[in-house]
Amino acid sequence: MLSRRLGLRAATSEYTINRRVRIPMRDGVELLADHYAPVGDSVGTVMIRSPYGWEGVTAALYRAQFPTRGYHLLLVRCRGTFGSAGVWNPWVHEIDDGTDTLVWLRTQPWFGGKLATIGNSYLGWTQWALLMDPPPELAAAVIQTAPHDFSDAAYFGGAFNLSDWLGWSEQLVQQERIGAVRAVVRMATAGRRQAPAVSWLPLAQAADVLCNGDAPWFQNWASVRDLSDPFWEPMQLGEALDRVPVPILLQSGWQDIFLPQTRQQYARLRERGQDVALTMGPWTHRQTGTQGMSMLAQETMDWLDEHVAGVRRDVRPARVRMFVTGADTWRDLPDWPEYPMDRSLYPAPGGVLGERRPPDGTPPARFTYDPASPTPTVGGRLLAPDGGYRDDSALADRDDVLAFTGAPLTDAVEVIGAPWVELAHSSDTPHADVFVRLSEVDAKGRSHNVSDGFVRLDPRQADGVVRIELDPIAHRFRAGHRIRLLVAGGSHPRWERNLGTGEDPATSTRLVSSHHTIDLTRSRLHLPIQDRTGQVGVGS
């Protein structure tokens, strides 16, 4: 049934199961794994390491794909989770534990010497950890929605990404207590349940409030602000991008929390001349496993059949496959597109976004950011269920948000690439953040987010022209719709509040509002624009 649901080719073999296999680590800890062995000839081994256990739907999906088609499947439980010994400390032990698992695997009589790894999110992180010292047996990998640098994911934009890592900490603390079904139900109430904790000061104690002291790692994440500190070293696997020796299929979504790192991974592997392919869907992090499940499973199977089993499928027409939101269509491209950013739109008085720069002497735009009542997060690249594309019309009506909206477009406009904004910005306190958003306003006046950008300003350079890069997109703004630029002093709780004082954000409780000024004569929005005829241009 699952094979049919995933749209996979017919199964070719039965399989046997050996549960709770013990795998020794160098420090004496034993990890548990389940081994699914195909009956008859094998074409290779698929290894997946996870901290989420192997009793739910995910394990059933993997069983439906691999041992029924000639692959040994080894599902390993990460240290300190679901019966594996040791202490669970997220992101820290996966390099050594991955290497030690390979040492054990080489001694197994059923292992034929050809290995593949797959998996999403933390399951992808364990793959990057293995690629820090790539084993010679590795033939291919499929890495989905996964970071290679957790410190960058924790402090993307320069401020702590609060809601993602506080919510994830609660999930990991509770998962073995409540089971998979209750965990899904709890997601629906996550925002309400976590609200007191995301507003808690001092910030470093937020997980103690939410998780009753059972997430000790969170305090360090929120407190160690120097990303060159040795604390972060085990969580920074960027060197793996320079060591990958095998074909890699990357799969992600435009609203995935790790989108920027997936983009970096593809760019670096292409630069090195590695065999890499990329699929970008319209999904959030969680939606890749639901809405994208069938398509991504088929791609994974084809990738392994070609690079591990040696069966050429010829089903992928291009290196890059991306979904164009707004057009609701897939686009196959020979590579990541690069279009010149030579079209600018300019914020102007009266909330206008026009094609002409305001003249000298134009009054500036101003807003106040109050950390005691912070500008709220609405949609975007979140782990939470309320992430993704959302109606953000209410943000434009807030006093702490500047909204600049263009005239209705005469023609559909495609933006493919990473937009960016230049703001001539100043603040009465050097301790400030800037959040910008690109949205689309439909014919009925409803606005939906398209792309976000955020930066915590350097206090030494808080005044001046600030360049903020937004998330890469492939989006068609429809004819008759309008382009909107939002500017605010934060987006909470996606990012922690800037308390406005310069005191330690992890331990401080004092709040000071910041008064922002934008010089409209020196500010602009840049769009990499490709219209339907292939000409660069924008509707007026």
ZIWOZI-V465427 format. One record per backbone hydrogen bond with DSSP energy under -0.5 kcal/mol. NH is the residue of the N-H (numbers start at 1). CO is the residue of the C=O. Records with the same first field share a line. If there is no record, write none. Layout:
# ZIWOZI-V465427
NH->CO + CO
This chain:
# ZIWOZI-V465427
5->1
6->2
7->3 + 4
8->3
12->68
13->68
16->37
18->35
21->33
23->31
24->22
25->29
28->25
31->23
33->21
34->75
35->18
36->34 + 73
37->16 + 35
38->36
39->14
40->38
43->70
44->70
45->114
46->72
47->45 + 116
48->74
50->76
60->56
61->57
62->58
63->59
64->60
65->61
66->62
68->63
69->66
70->67
71->66
72->44
73->36
74->46
75->34 + 73
76->48 + 74
77->32
78->50
80->85
81->78
84->81
85->30
89->87
92->89
93->89
97->93
98->94
99->95
100->96
101->97
102->98
103->99
104->100
105->101
106->102
107->104
108->105
111->108
112->110
115->137
116->45
117->140
118->47
119->142
121->144
123->120
124->121
125->121
126->122
128->124
129->125
130->126
131->127
132->129
133->130
134->131
138->135
139->115
140->115
141->247
142->117
143->249
144->119 + 142
145->251
150->235
151->235
153->149
154->150
155->151
156->153
158->155
159->156
161->154
162->160
163->493
165->161
166->162
167->163
168->164
169->165
170->166
171->167
172->168
173->169
174->170
175->171
177->174
178->174
179->175
182->178
183->179
184->180
185->181
186->182
187->183
188->184 + 185
189->186
190->187
193->189
194->190
195->191
198->194
199->195
200->197
203->505
204->506
205->202
206->203
209->205
210->206
211->207
212->208
214->211
218->215
219->216
220->216
221->217
222->218
223->219
224->220
225->223
227->225
229->226
232->229
233->229 + 230
235->232
236->233
237->148 + 235
240->237
241->238
242->239
243->240
244->240
247->139
248->275
249->141
250->248 + 277
251->143
252->279
254->281
255->283
256->253
259->256
261->258
262->258
263->259
264->260
265->261
266->262
267->263
268->264
269->265
270->266
271->267
272->268
273->270
274->269
276->274
277->248
278->319
279->250
280->321
281->252 + 279
285->255 + 382
288->284
289->286
290->287
291->287
292->287
293->290
296->292
297->293
298->294
299->295
300->296
301->297
302->298
303->299
304->300
305->301
306->302
307->303
308->304
309->304
311->305
312->310
317->315
320->333
321->278
322->331
323->280
324->329
325->323 + 474
327->324 + 325
328->324
329->324
331->322
333->320 + 331
342->340
343->527
345->525
346->354
348->352
351->348
352->348
353->405
354->346 + 352
362->359
365->518
367->516
369->514
370->368
371->369
373->370
374->371
377->492
380->388
382->380
387->384
388->380
390->388
392->390 + 447
393->447
395->392
396->392 + 393
397->394
398->395
401->398
402->487
404->485
405->351
406->483
409->481
413->477
414->530
415->475
416->414 + 528
417->473
419->417 + 471
420->526
421->468
422->524
423->421 + 466
424->519
425->423 + 464
426->517
428->515
432->430
434->455
435->488
436->453
437->486
438->451
439->437 + 484
440->448
441->482
442->440 + 446
445->442
448->440
449->390
450->438
451->438
453->436
455->434
456->157
457->432 + 455
461->458
462->459
464->425
466->423 + 464
468->421 + 466
470->419
471->452
473->417
475->415
476->325
477->413 + 475
478->476
480->409
481->478
482->441
484->439
485->404
486->437
487->402
488->435
489->400
492->375
495->491
496->160
499->497
507->504
508->504
512->499
514->369
516->367 + 514
517->426
518->365
519->424 + 517
520->518
522->519
523->520
524->422
525->345
526->420
527->343
529->527
530->414
531->535
534->531
